[in-house]
Amino acid sequence: MVVQKVRIGILSGIHFRPAGRLTELAMEFHSKITMKSGHSSADVKSFLSVLAASVKFGEEVEIICDGDDENEAINKIVNFLENGE
């Protein structure tokens, strides 16, 4: 299991389109990927879960990846959240 804190760099926050892209990216990996924000937790492979987290620009979240490809997964997810890429 790997854990990393990241500050959201997507100017619009995680709304409909970025939530969809984040979910698609997460589905490329076998690892379980969770995003914790405040007191809530979201399964990053679930579009509705990510959307419901309502994460805003500049907010700090914690990404937790657990599985055989966890290191690659956390690097790509963190890069997306920081840069929108």
Buried (B, 14 or more C-beta within 10 A) or exposed (E): EBEBEBEBBBEEBBEEEBBBBBBEBBEEBEBBBBBBBEEEEBBBBEBEBBBEBBBEEEBEBEBBBBBEEBEEBBEBBBBBBEEBE
